[in-house]
């Protein structure tokens, strides 16, 4: 005998450990992907709301009312709207992912109007 210890089952433990690491990495990537997607949704909603609000102002309508409707149609809540001349500034909020204790919602701002 060579005095080697019995190593049966060690590969199983290694595979289980590596699978756990891969599952943890996959979950972390899913959270990051959901955060990026929610932020893109918020920025798109803000841009569209600002553009629609500026167009509404140019047509003689209430820019903030138009912007609110567009933001809601894009699954966002309008949290700030300011009209100054033909310029409309908006801020929207989108519900962020609720994984791993994440509770913050995502915000985005945009402005639209005539060139300065």
N, C-alpha and C positions, 0 to 999 in steps of 0.2 A: 504494500500500500504506500501511496505517496503522501498521505496526510492531507489531501485536499478535502475541504469541507463540502458538504452536499449543497449544491447551488440550484437544485430543482425549485422552480417557482419564482426565481428572481426576475426572469423575463416578464412574467405576468405582472409583477409589481411595477416594473419599469414601464410597461405598456399602459397600465392604469394611471400612473403618474403623468405620463405624456398626454394621455387622453384628457385628464383633468386640466392640464395647462392649455391644451387646444380649445377646450370648451370655455374656459375663462377668457381666452383671447378672442374667441368668436363672440362671446357676449359683450365684451368691451367694444369690439368693432361695431356691433349692432347698435349700441348706445350712441357711439360717435356718428354713425350713419344717420340715425334718427334725429340727432341734434342738427346736423348739417341740412337734412331735408326740411326740418321745421324752420330753420333760419332762412332757407331759400324761399319757402312758402311765405314767410313774413315779409321778406324784401320784395318779392313779386307783388304781394297784396298792397304794400305801401306804394310802390311805383305806379301800379295801376290806379289806385285810389287818388294819388296826387294828379296824375294825368287826367283822369275823369273829372276831378274837381276843378282843375284849371280850364278844361273845356266847358264845364258847366258855367263857370264865371264868365267866360268869353261869350256864352250864349245868353247871359243875363239871368241865370238861375243861381240858387244857393249852392256854392261849391262844396261846402261841408256836408250838405245833405246828399249830394251826388257821391262824394267820396265815401260817406258812410255806407251807402248801398253797395258800392263796388267792393269795399273792404269785407262786408258781410257775405257777399256772394263768393268771396275767395277765402272763406273760413277764418276771418281775422276780425278783431274788434278794433275800431278806431278809438284811440286813446287821446289823440291831440289833433286839432285841426285849426289852422290859422290862415286867414285870407288877408293878403296885403296887396291892394291893387289887383293885378291879374295873376299874382303868384299865390299858389296854395302849398302850404307845408303840412304834412301829415305824419303821424306816428301811429303804428298799428301794433297789436299784440296777438301772438299766436300761442296756443297751448303747447308747451314743450312736452317731450317724453317724460313719463313718470316712472322711470326705472331706477333702481339702486338709490332711492332717496332723492332723486332729482325732482325739485318742485318748482323751479323757476320757469316762467313763461318767457318766450323770446319776443323781443321788440325790434322794429325796424323803422327808419325814418326816410322820408323822401320829400322832394319839392318839385314842383312843375310850374311853368308859367312862361311868359315871354322872356327872351334873353335880356340880361341886364345891360 
